[in-house]
């Protein structure tokens, strides 16, 4: 990280990165340093790369893809209702 931050701040940023909250880490870094978005993103990317190299087991799994089962069920129910209406 190119701009000096305290060990406590690095721990906070690291926790965000480990939990998959990279955007939050970038926002925090901007607040901590006063740097711009690009510089903050680059610094957080650098920290993430370092953490992935030294502690890959601490990263939580990324968010699971949310299926669209609910939309499909609602669509099928609506379709069945319309079909029943038209056929009655």
Biopython code that builds the backbone (N, CA, C, O; Angstrom):
import numpy as np
from Bio.PDB.StructureBuilder import StructureBuilder

atoms = [
    (1, "UNK", "N", (0.851, -1.162, 0.000)),
    (1, "UNK", "CA", (0.000, 0.000, 0.000)),
    (1, "UNK", "C", (0.901, 1.231, 0.000)),
    (1, "UNK", "O", (1.823, 1.349, 0.808)),
    (2, "UNK", "N", (0.621, 2.112, -0.895)),
    (2, "UNK", "CA", (1.516, 3.233, -1.119)),
    (2, "UNK", "C", (1.349, 4.357, -0.102)),
    (2, "UNK", "O", (2.307, 5.086, 0.157)),
    (3, "UNK", "N", (0.196, 4.517, 0.467)),
    (3, "UNK", "CA", (-0.053, 5.612, 1.409)),
    (3, "UNK", "C", (-0.050, 5.040, 2.821)),
    (3, "UNK", "O", (-0.660, 3.998, 3.059)),
    (4, "UNK", "N", (0.624, 5.698, 3.763)),
    (4, "UNK", "CA", (0.715, 5.124, 5.116)),
    (4, "UNK", "C", (-0.634, 5.075, 5.823)),
    (4, "UNK", "O", (-1.350, 6.073, 5.903)),
    (5, "UNK", "N", (-0.959, 3.902, 6.330)),
    (5, "UNK", "CA", (-2.136, 3.713, 7.165)),
    (5, "UNK", "C", (-1.692, 2.901, 8.379)),
    (5, "UNK", "O", (-0.695, 2.182, 8.320)),
    (6, "UNK", "N", (-2.425, 3.019, 9.462)),
    (6, "UNK", "CA", (-2.042, 2.333, 10.693)),
    (6, "UNK", "C", (-2.310, 0.830, 10.584)),
    (6, "UNK", "O", (-3.042, 0.373, 9.707)),
    (7, "UNK", "N", (-1.707, 0.088, 11.484)),
    (7, "UNK", "CA", (-1.936, -1.357, 11.522)),
    (7, "UNK", "C", (-3.398, -1.678, 11.786)),
    (7, "UNK", "O", (-3.942, -2.635, 11.236)),
    (8, "UNK", "N", (-4.027, -0.878, 12.626)),
    (8, "UNK", "CA", (-5.448, -1.071, 12.926)),
    (8, "UNK", "C", (-6.296, -0.864, 11.662)),
    (8, "UNK", "O", (-7.230, -1.622, 11.400)),
    (9, "UNK", "N", (-5.961, 0.162, 10.893)),
    (9, "UNK", "CA", (-6.697, 0.426, 9.659)),
    (9, "UNK", "C", (-6.484, -0.700, 8.643)),
    (9, "UNK", "O", (-7.417, -1.096, 7.945)),
    (10, "UNK", "N", (-5.266, -1.206, 8.564)),
    (10, "UNK", "CA", (-4.992, -2.326, 7.653)),
    (10, "UNK", "C", (-5.784, -3.550, 8.075)),
    (10, "UNK", "O", (-6.286, -4.287, 7.227)),
    (11, "UNK", "N", (-5.901, -3.776, 9.389)),
    (11, "UNK", "CA", (-6.689, -4.902, 9.886)),
    (11, "UNK", "C", (-8.154, -4.759, 9.486)),
    (11, "UNK", "O", (-8.799, -5.739, 9.112)),
    (12, "UNK", "N", (-8.676, -3.538, 9.566)),
    (12, "UNK", "CA", (-10.064, -3.281, 9.167)),
    (12, "UNK", "C", (-10.253, -3.535, 7.672)),
    (12, "UNK", "O", (-11.212, -4.188, 7.260)),
    (13, "UNK", "N", (-9.332, -3.017, 6.869)),
    (13, "UNK", "CA", (-9.402, -3.224, 5.425)),
    (13, "UNK", "C", (-9.280, -4.702, 5.087)),
    (13, "UNK", "O", (-10.004, -5.211, 4.232)),
    (14, "UNK", "N", (-8.369, -5.382, 5.754)),
    (14, "UNK", "CA", (-8.167, -6.812, 5.503)),
    (14, "UNK", "C", (-9.423, -7.604, 5.821)),
    (14, "UNK", "O", (-9.793, -8.506, 5.070)),
    (15, "UNK", "N", (-10.083, -7.277, 6.930)),
    (15, "UNK", "CA", (-11.315, -7.975, 7.301)),
    (15, "UNK", "C", (-12.373, -7.809, 6.212)),
    (15, "UNK", "O", (-13.064, -8.765, 5.858)),
    (16, "UNK", "N", (-12.495, -6.599, 5.687)),
    (16, "UNK", "CA", (-13.460, -6.358, 4.605)),
    (16, "UNK", "C", (-13.107, -7.195, 3.381)),
    (16, "UNK", "O", (-13.980, -7.808, 2.767)),
    (17, "UNK", "N", (-11.840, -7.218, 3.037)),
    (17, "UNK", "CA", (-11.411, -7.960, 1.850)),
    (17, "UNK", "C", (-11.629, -9.453, 2.046)),
    (17, "UNK", "O", (-12.109, -10.131, 1.138)),
    (18, "UNK", "N", (-11.280, -9.977, 3.225)),
    (18, "UNK", "CA", (-11.480, -11.401, 3.495)),
    (18, "UNK", "C", (-12.949, -11.793, 3.380)),
    (18, "UNK", "O", (-13.260, -12.916, 2.983)),
    (19, "UNK", "N", (-13.853, -10.876, 3.723)),
    (19, "UNK", "CA", (-15.281, -11.156, 3.693)),
    (19, "UNK", "C", (-15.918, -10.854, 2.338)),
    (19, "UNK", "O", (-17.134, -10.972, 2.183)),
    (20, "UNK", "N", (-15.104, -10.468, 1.360)),
    (20, "UNK", "CA", (-15.632, -10.193, 0.027)),
    (20, "UNK", "C", (-16.279, -8.826, -0.111)),
    (20, "UNK", "O", (-17.046, -8.593, -1.045)),
    (21, "UNK", "N", (-15.977, -7.915, 0.814)),
    (21, "UNK", "CA", (-16.563, -6.579, 0.782)),
    (21, "UNK", "C", (-15.519, -5.584, 0.280)),
    (21, "UNK", "O", (-15.130, -4.658, 0.992)),
    (22, "UNK", "N", (-15.080, -5.789, -0.939)),
    (22, "UNK", "CA", (-13.996, -4.994, -1.515)),
    (22, "UNK", "C", (-14.398, -3.534, -1.737)),
    (22, "UNK", "O", (-13.594, -2.629, -1.514)),
    (23, "UNK", "N", (-15.618, -3.307, -2.170)),
    (23, "UNK", "CA", (-16.074, -1.928, -2.405)),
    (23, "UNK", "C", (-16.062, -1.153, -1.092)),
    (23, "UNK", "O", (-15.668, 0.013, -1.054)),
    (24, "UNK", "N", (-16.489, -1.799, -0.029)),
    (24, "UNK", "CA", (-16.449, -1.153, 1.283)),
    (24, "UNK", "C", (-15.009, -0.832, 1.677)),
    (24, "UNK", "O", (-14.735, 0.231, 2.232)),
    (25, "UNK", "N", (-14.089, -1.758, 1.386)),
    (25, "UNK", "CA", (-12.677, -1.527, 1.695)),
    (25, "UNK", "C", (-12.140, -0.327, 0.919)),
    (25, "UNK", "O", (-11.374, 0.471, 1.460)),
    (26, "UNK", "N", (-12.534, -0.199, -0.329)),
    (26, "UNK", "CA", (-12.084, 0.935, -1.142)),
    (26, "UNK", "C", (-12.625, 2.236, -0.561)),
    (26, "UNK", "O", (-11.893, 3.221, -0.470)),
    (27, "UNK", "N", (-13.903, 2.251, -0.164)),
    (27, "UNK", "CA", (-14.486, 3.454, 0.436)),
    (27, "UNK", "C", (-13.757, 3.824, 1.723)),
    (27, "UNK", "O", (-13.442, 4.991, 1.956)),
    (28, "UNK", "N", (-13.493, 2.819, 2.557)),
    (28, "UNK", "CA", (-12.784, 3.077, 3.804)),
    (28, "UNK", "C", (-11.387, 3.627, 3.539)),
    (28, "UNK", "O", (-10.941, 4.560, 4.207)),
    (29, "UNK", "N", (-10.702, 3.043, 2.559)),
    (29, "UNK", "CA", (-9.348, 3.507, 2.246)),
    (29, "UNK", "C", (-9.375, 4.961, 1.786)),
    (29, "UNK", "O", (-8.500, 5.749, 2.147)),
    (30, "UNK", "N", (-10.369, 5.308, 0.999)),
    (30, "UNK", "CA", (-10.497, 6.702, 0.548)),
    (30, "UNK", "C", (-10.690, 7.629, 1.732)),
    (30, "UNK", "O", (-10.088, 8.701, 1.796)),
    (31, "UNK", "N", (-11.542, 7.209, 2.681)),
    (31, "UNK", "CA", (-11.780, 8.040, 3.868)),
    (31, "UNK", "C", (-10.516, 8.148, 4.719)),
    (31, "UNK", "O", (-10.221, 9.210, 5.267)),
    (32, "UNK", "N", (-9.781, 7.060, 4.829)),
    (32, "UNK", "CA", (-8.578, 7.040, 5.667)),
    (32, "UNK", "C", (-7.454, 7.903, 5.105)),
    (32, "UNK", "O", (-6.709, 8.537, 5.852)),
    (33, "UNK", "N", (-7.343, 7.918, 3.778)),
    (33, "UNK", "CA", (-6.184, 8.557, 3.157)),
    (33, "UNK", "C", (-6.493, 9.853, 2.428)),
    (33, "UNK", "O", (-5.603, 10.681, 2.233)),
    (34, "UNK", "N", (-7.743, 10.038, 2.023)),
    (34, "UNK", "CA", (-8.093, 11.209, 1.242)),
    (34, "UNK", "C", (-7.718, 11.083, -0.229)),
    (34, "UNK", "O", (-7.813, 12.051, -0.985)),
    (35, "UNK", "N", (-7.294, 9.894, -0.631)),
    (35, "UNK", "CA", (-6.932, 9.670, -2.036)),
    (35, "UNK", "C", (-8.176, 9.502, -2.887)),
    (35, "UNK", "O", (-9.281, 9.330, -2.372)),
    (36, "UNK", "N", (-7.983, 9.555, -4.201)),
    (36, "UNK", "CA", (-9.075, 9.394, -5.139)),
    (36, "UNK", "C", (-9.481, 7.936, -5.302)),
    (36, "UNK", "O", (-8.865, 7.030, -4.740)),
    (37, "UNK", "N", (-10.527, 7.738, -6.079)),
    (37, "UNK", "CA", (-11.085, 6.407, -6.284)),
    (37, "UNK", "C", (-10.077, 5.456, -6.924)),
    (37, "UNK", "O", (-9.887, 4.344, -6.430)),
    (38, "UNK", "N", (-9.433, 5.867, -8.002)),
    (38, "UNK", "CA", (-8.503, 4.987, -8.702)),
    (38, "UNK", "C", (-7.330, 4.599, -7.812)),
    (38, "UNK", "O", (-6.947, 3.431, -7.750)),
    (39, "UNK", "N", (-6.763, 5.583, -7.128)),
    (39, "UNK", "CA", (-5.624, 5.301, -6.258)),
    (39, "UNK", "C", (-6.027, 4.370, -5.115)),
    (39, "UNK", "O", (-5.269, 3.479, -4.732)),
    (40, "UNK", "N", (-7.233, 4.588, -4.575)),
    (40, "UNK", "CA", (-7.713, 3.744, -3.487)),
    (40, "UNK", "C", (-7.983, 2.328, -3.972)),
    (40, "UNK", "O", (-7.658, 1.358, -3.287)),
    (41, "UNK", "N", (-8.576, 2.213, -5.147)),
    (41, "UNK", "CA", (-8.835, 0.886, -5.705)),
    (41, "UNK", "C", (-7.525, 0.150, -5.960)),
    (41, "UNK", "O", (-7.399, -1.032, -5.641)),
    (42, "UNK", "N", (-6.565, 0.841, -6.527)),
    (42, "UNK", "CA", (-5.263, 0.220, -6.788)),
    (42, "UNK", "C", (-4.603, -0.253, -5.494)),
    (42, "UNK", "O", (-4.018, -1.335, -5.451)),
    (43, "UNK", "N", (-4.698, 0.555, -4.447)),
    (43, "UNK", "CA", (-4.094, 0.191, -3.160)),
    (43, "UNK", "C", (-4.795, -1.018, -2.551)),
    (43, "UNK", "O", (-4.140, -1.909, -2.010)),
    (44, "UNK", "N", (-6.133, -1.053, -2.635)),
    (44, "UNK", "CA", (-6.889, -2.187, -2.093)),
    (44, "UNK", "C", (-6.620, -3.438, -2.933)),
    (44, "UNK", "O", (-6.519, -4.536, -2.386)),
    (45, "UNK", "N", (-6.504, -3.285, -4.235)),
    (45, "UNK", "CA", (-6.144, -4.428, -5.094)),
    (45, "UNK", "C", (-4.777, -4.992, -4.700)),
    (45, "UNK", "O", (-4.582, -6.206, -4.654)),
    (46, "UNK", "N", (-3.846, -4.096, -4.421)),
    (46, "UNK", "CA", (-2.499, -4.506, -4.010)),
    (46, "UNK", "C", (-2.553, -5.259, -2.666)),
    (46, "UNK", "O", (-1.897, -6.285, -2.491)),
    (47, "UNK", "N", (-3.342, -4.730, -1.732)),
    (47, "UNK", "CA", (-3.495, -5.395, -0.441)),
    (47, "UNK", "C", (-4.161, -6.759, -0.618)),
    (47, "UNK", "O", (-3.747, -7.738, 0.003)),
    (48, "UNK", "N", (-5.189, -6.825, -1.459)),
    (48, "UNK", "CA", (-5.873, -8.097, -1.694)),
    (48, "UNK", "C", (-4.920, -9.131, -2.274)),
    (48, "UNK", "O", (-4.913, -10.281, -1.835)),
    (49, "UNK", "N", (-4.121, -8.738, -3.246)),
    (49, "UNK", "CA", (-3.161, -9.662, -3.849)),
    (49, "UNK", "C", (-2.178, -10.176, -2.796)),
    (49, "UNK", "O", (-1.835, -11.358, -2.775)),
    (50, "UNK", "N", (-1.737, -9.281, -1.936)),
    (50, "UNK", "CA", (-0.821, -9.675, -0.868)),
    (50, "UNK", "C", (-1.490, -10.657, 0.090)),
    (50, "UNK", "O", (-0.884, -11.652, 0.489)),
    (51, "UNK", "N", (-2.739, -10.376, 0.456)),
    (51, "UNK", "CA", (-3.467, -11.251, 1.374)),
    (51, "UNK", "C", (-3.755, -12.611, 0.744)),
    (51, "UNK", "O", (-3.665, -13.640, 1.415)),
    (52, "UNK", "N", (-4.096, -12.618, -0.531)),
    (52, "UNK", "CA", (-4.367, -13.897, -1.210)),
    (52, "UNK", "C", (-3.109, -14.755, -1.266)),
    (52, "UNK", "O", (-3.185, -15.982, -1.223)),
    (53, "UNK", "N", (-1.955, -14.107, -1.362)),
    (53, "UNK", "CA", (-0.706, -14.843, -1.373)),
    (53, "UNK", "C", (-0.321, -15.375, -0.009)),
    (53, "UNK", "O", (0.204, -16.482, 0.109)),
    (54, "UNK", "N", (-0.587, -14.575, 1.038)),
    (54, "UNK", "CA", (-0.141, -14.967, 2.376)),
    (54, "UNK", "C", (-1.196, -15.722, 3.178)),
    (54, "UNK", "O", (-0.842, -16.534, 4.033)),
    (55, "UNK", "N", (-2.476, -15.478, 2.926)),
    (55, "UNK", "CA", (-3.542, -16.096, 3.732)),
    (55, "UNK", "C", (-4.745, -16.488, 2.878)),
    (55, "UNK", "O", (-5.850, -16.009, 3.133)),
    (56, "UNK", "N", (-4.565, -17.337, 1.881)),
    (56, "UNK", "CA", (-5.691, -17.657, 1.002)),
    (56, "UNK", "C", (-6.835, -18.378, 1.718)),
    (56, "UNK", "O", (-7.979, -18.319, 1.269)),
    (57, "UNK", "N", (-6.537, -19.049, 2.816)),
    (57, "UNK", "CA", (-7.557, -19.790, 3.544)),
    (57, "UNK", "C", (-8.508, -18.898, 4.342)),
    (57, "UNK", "O", (-9.553, -19.370, 4.788)),
    (58, "UNK", "N", (-8.178, -17.644, 4.528)),
    (58, "UNK", "CA", (-9.022, -16.734, 5.302)),
    (58, "UNK", "C", (-10.149, -16.113, 4.481)),
    (58, "UNK", "O", (-11.055, -15.493, 5.036)),
    (59, "UNK", "N", (-10.093, -16.277, 3.172)),
    (59, "UNK", "CA", (-11.127, -15.687, 2.322)),
    (59, "UNK", "C", (-12.397, -16.519, 2.419)),
    (59, "UNK", "O", (-12.371, -17.744, 2.298)),
    (60, "UNK", "N", (-13.512, -15.825, 2.641)),
    (60, "UNK", "CA", (-14.789, -16.524, 2.666)),
    (60, "UNK", "C", (-15.226, -16.751, 1.234)),
    (60, "UNK", "O", (-14.813, -16.037, 0.320)),
    (61, "UNK", "N", (-16.059, -17.744, 1.055)),
    (61, "UNK", "CA", (-16.568, -18.022, -0.284)),
    (61, "UNK", "C", (-17.383, -16.831, -0.756)),
    (61, "UNK", "O", (-18.054, -16.166, 0.034)),
    (62, "UNK", "N", (-17.316, -16.578, -2.037)),
    (62, "UNK", "CA", (-18.078, -15.476, -2.612)),
    (62, "UNK", "C", (-19.559, -15.750, -2.497)),
    (62, "UNK", "O", (-19.961, -16.884, -2.238)),
    (63, "UNK", "N", (-20.366, -14.744, -2.682)),
    (63, "UNK", "CA", (-21.804, -14.934, -2.569)),
    (63, "UNK", "C", (-22.293, -15.931, -3.604)),
    (63, "UNK", "O", (-21.900, -15.893, -4.770)),
    (64, "UNK", "N", (-23.150, -16.814, -3.150)),
    (64, "UNK", "CA", (-23.698, -17.818, -4.054)),
    (64, "UNK", "C", (-24.660, -17.139, -5.024)),
    (64, "UNK", "O", (-25.346, -16.177, -4.676)),
    (65, "UNK", "N", (-24.692, -17.657, -6.233)),
    (65, "UNK", "CA", (-25.595, -17.113, -7.237)),
    (65, "UNK", "C", (-27.033, -17.355, -6.783)),
    (65, "UNK", "O", (-27.389, -18.462, -6.379)),
    (66, "UNK", "N", (-27.819, -16.350, -6.851)),
    (66, "UNK", "CA", (-29.209, -16.478, -6.469)),
    (66, "UNK", "C", (-29.995, -16.947, -7.681)),
    (66, "UNK", "O", (-29.990, -16.297, -8.726)),
    (67, "UNK", "N", (-30.656, -18.058, -7.538)),
    (67, "UNK", "CA", (-31.444, -18.612, -8.633)),
    (67, "UNK", "C", (-32.713, -17.815, -8.842)),
    (67, "UNK", "O", (-33.078, -16.960, -8.036)),
    (68, "UNK", "N", (-33.354, -18.107, -9.909)),
    (68, "UNK", "CA", (-34.593, -17.403, -10.208)),
    (68, "UNK", "C", (-35.771, -18.358, -10.083)),
    (68, "UNK", "O", (-36.756, -18.233, -10.810)),
    (69, "UNK", "N", (-35.671, -19.312, -9.161)),
    (69, "UNK", "CA", (-36.727, -20.296, -8.961)),
    (69, "UNK", "C", (-38.053, -19.621, -8.636)),
    (69, "UNK", "O", (-39.094, -20.023, -9.155)),
    (70, "UNK", "N", (-38.026, -18.612, -7.793)),
    (70, "UNK", "CA", (-39.267, -17.910, -7.434)),
    (70, "UNK", "C", (-39.941, -17.299, -8.642)),
    (70, "UNK", "O", (-41.163, -17.365, -8.771)),
    (71, "UNK", "N", (-39.170, -16.713, -9.516)),
    (71, "UNK", "CA", (-39.730, -16.103, -10.732)),
    (71, "UNK", "C", (-40.325, -17.185, -11.627)),
    (71, "UNK", "O", (-41.395, -17.005, -12.208)),
    (72, "UNK", "N", (-39.632, -18.292, -11.730)),
    (72, "UNK", "CA", (-40.128, -19.396, -12.561)),
    (72, "UNK", "C", (-41.435, -19.938, -12.002)),
    (72, "UNK", "O", (-42.381, -20.172, -12.755)),
    (73, "UNK", "N", (-41.499, -20.139, -10.689)),
    (73, "UNK", "CA", (-42.718, -20.660, -10.064)),
    (73, "UNK", "C", (-43.880, -19.701, -10.285)),
    (73, "UNK", "O", (-44.974, -20.124, -10.658)),
    (74, "UNK", "N", (-43.649, -18.424, -10.059)),
    (74, "UNK", "CA", (-44.720, -17.443, -10.264)),
    (74, "UNK", "C", (-45.159, -17.443, -11.719)),
    (74, "UNK", "O", (-46.354, -17.388, -12.011)),
    (75, "UNK", "N", (-44.195, -17.504, -12.630)),
    (75, "UNK", "CA", (-44.536, -17.549, -14.053)),
    (75, "UNK", "C", (-45.358, -18.768, -14.415)),
    (75, "UNK", "O", (-46.323, -18.671, -15.174)),
    (76, "UNK", "N", (-44.981, -19.913, -13.875)),
    (76, "UNK", "CA", (-45.730, -21.140, -14.148)),
    (76, "UNK", "C", (-47.141, -21.066, -13.570)),
    (76, "UNK", "O", (-48.101, -21.495, -14.210)),
    (77, "UNK", "N", (-47.265, -20.522, -12.364)),
    (77, "UNK", "CA", (-48.593, -20.389, -11.758)),
    (77, "UNK", "C", (-49.476, -19.439, -12.552)),
    (77, "UNK", "O", (-50.661, -19.702, -12.759)),
    (78, "UNK", "N", (-48.891, -18.339, -12.992)),
    (78, "UNK", "CA", (-49.655, -17.391, -13.818)),
    (78, "UNK", "C", (-50.059, -18.029, -15.140)),
    (78, "UNK", "O", (-51.189, -17.877, -15.602)),
    (79, "UNK", "N", (-49.123, -18.739, -15.732)),
    (79, "UNK", "CA", (-49.416, -19.428, -16.990)),
    (79, "UNK", "C", (-50.500, -20.471, -16.826)),
    (79, "UNK", "O", (-51.387, -20.589, -17.672)),
    (80, "UNK", "N", (-50.436, -21.229, -15.742)),
    (80, "UNK", "CA", (-51.456, -22.245, -15.475)),
    (80, "UNK", "C", (-52.802, -21.582, -15.222)),
    (80, "UNK", "O", (-53.836, -22.079, -15.669)),
    (81, "UNK", "N", (-52.791, -20.477, -14.516)),
    (81, "UNK", "CA", (-54.045, -19.767, -14.253)),
    (81, "UNK", "C", (-54.665, -19.228, -15.519)),
    (81, "UNK", "O", (-55.878, -19.312, -15.709)),
    (82, "UNK", "N", (-53.827, -18.667, -16.400)),
    (82, "UNK", "CA", (-54.343, -18.155, -17.678)),
    (82, "UNK", "C", (-54.841, -19.291, -18.555)),
    (82, "UNK", "O", (-55.886, -19.174, -19.196)),
    (83, "UNK", "N", (-54.102, -20.382, -18.584)),
    (83, "UNK", "CA", (-54.519, -21.531, -19.383)),
    (83, "UNK", "C", (-55.862, -22.074, -18.869)),
    (83, "UNK", "O", (-56.746, -22.409, -19.659)),
    (84, "UNK", "N", (-56.002, -22.156, -17.564)),
    (84, "UNK", "CA", (-57.267, -22.612, -16.981)),
    (84, "UNK", "C", (-58.404, -21.658, -17.306)),
    (84, "UNK", "O", (-59.526, -22.090, -17.567)),
    (85, "UNK", "N", (-58.121, -20.377, -17.292)),
    (85, "UNK", "CA", (-59.136, -19.370, -17.601)),
    (85, "UNK", "C", (-59.576, -19.481, -19.054)),
    (85, "UNK", "O", (-60.770, -19.434, -19.349)),
    (86, "UNK", "N", (-58.607, -19.630, -19.969)),
    (86, "UNK", "CA", (-58.915, -19.684, -21.401)),
    (86, "UNK", "C", (-59.601, -20.997, -21.776)),
    (86, "UNK", "O", (-60.434, -21.023, -22.682)),
    (87, "UNK", "N", (-59.265, -22.060, -21.105)),
    (87, "UNK", "CA", (-59.823, -23.362, -21.432)),
    (87, "UNK", "C", (-61.180, -23.586, -20.765)),
    (87, "UNK", "O", (-61.909, -24.500, -21.150)),
    (88, "UNK", "N", (-61.529, -22.771, -19.775)),
    (88, "UNK", "CA", (-62.795, -22.980, -19.051)),
    (88, "UNK", "C", (-63.969, -22.430, -19.811)),
    (88, "UNK", "O", (-65.105, -22.522, -19.345)),
]
sb = StructureBuilder()
sb.init_structure("model")
sb.init_model(0)
sb.init_chain("A")
sb.init_seg("    ")
for serial, (resi, resn, name, xyz) in enumerate(atoms, 1):
    if name == "N":
        sb.init_residue(resn, " ", resi, " ")
    sb.init_atom(name, np.array(xyz, "f"), 0.0, 1.0, " ", f" {name:<3s}", serial, name[0])
structure = sb.get_structure()
